[in-house]
Amino acid sequence: MLFRQLFDVETSTYTYLIADLVTKTGILVDPVLEQVERDRQLLQELGITLKYCLETHIHADHITGTAKLREITGCLGIVPENAQAGCADRFMKDGEVIELGSVKVEAIATLGHTDSHNAYLVNGTHLLTGDSLFIRGCGRTDFQSGNAGMMYDAVTQKLFTLPDETLVYPGHDYRGHTVSTIGEEKQLNPRFAGRNREEFIQLMANLNLPNPKKIMEAVPANQRCGNVAA
């Protein structure tokens, strides 16, 4: 399996390229519009045919590159079940699996940051957590129908039941971290370690974070799969 972590500095967003080296087919998870040319060039250099763009959720902090990549490569755009994106080629629900040769990507519904959100477990070892779980943090829950209680349940009852050695690859990082493990986050993540459900809800209700800079343009564009023009 080929696994690459790519970064957008402006929005601190990670995009992941996952590919099967035998069939030379791949998936991009959470592509960023401004980085489409970088991603296209990398695919070309590696000789990989892009089959799918896969979103963890409808993003509020950046516009997805899916529409542009669909136009360039003919790939399909996939979003979580119940996402408000009628333009998607496919909706992926909890437990569904995408296979590309020896690569298997399983959706794990992890609601809470938004009301439709998936994490993706790749070959049982690499967990792409989107905005449900960050390294020593988690995504906010105060807009886009977020729900702190649902996030606590998803993280503690689904993600934290995976083997401790499972690698955690978040959707964002703001402090230079690139990878962690489930065991490490269970022990050291200050949002969850030692907190019960009610304590977590209280914590999330009092973060007082400013809105993402691009929320007014990003959400409607992402509901059109990244098409900027209405």
Residue, then its C-alpha position, 0 to 999 in steps of 0.5 A: m500500500l502507498f500512503r502519503q500525508l499531504f498538508d495545506v499550510e493556509t488551513s492546516t488541513y491534511t489530505y491523504l493519498i492511499a493507493d494500491l501499488v499493483t493496480k496503480t489505483g488510488i483514493l484522495v481523502d479530504p483534498v483541498l481546492e488550492q492544492v489540486e495541482r500539487d495532487r494532480q502532479l503527484l498522481q502523475e509522477l507516481g502513475i496512479t489513476l485516481k478512482y475516488c475523492l473521499e470526504t470525512h465531512i462537509h468542511a467549514d474551513h476549506i473548499t474541497g478539491t473534489a469537483k476539480l479533481r473529478e473534472i480532471t481525472g474522472c474520479l468519483g466523489i464520495v461523502p458520508e451518509n446523510a451529508q448535504a451534498g446532492c452532487a456526490d456520486r455515492f454516500m458511504k454509511d457506517g461499516e461500508v468498505i471500498e476496495l482497491g486491490s489489496v487496499k480496504v477502506e472502512a467507514i466508521a460513522t463518527l458524528g459530533h463535529t457535524d451531523s454527518h461525519n466518517a472516519y476511515l480505517v485503512n487496512g485495519t492499521h491507519l485511521l483517518t479521523g477527520d475532525s472527530l479526533f485530533i492529536r491531543g485534541c478534537g474538532r469543535t462541536d458548536f456549528q453545522s449541527g455539531n453535538a458534543g455528546m455524540m462526539y464523545d460517544a463516537v470517539t470513546q465507544k468506536l475509535f478508542t475500542l480499536p487496537d492501541e497500536t492503530l495509527v491516528y492520522p487527523g484531518h488537521d493539526y495546528r502544532g506540527h504533529t503528523v501521526s499518533t496512535i489510539g493508545e497514545e490518545k486514550q492516555l494523553n488527549p486532554r479532551f478525553a483522558g480522565r473526562n466523563r461524558e458530561e465533563f466533555i460536554q461542558l468543556m466543549a461548550n466553553l471553548n469560545l472559538p472564533n468561526p473559521k475564516k472561510i465558513m461562509e464560502a466553504v460550506p455552500a461550496n462543499q455542498r456542491c462538491g467544491n464547485v465555487a460558482a453557484 
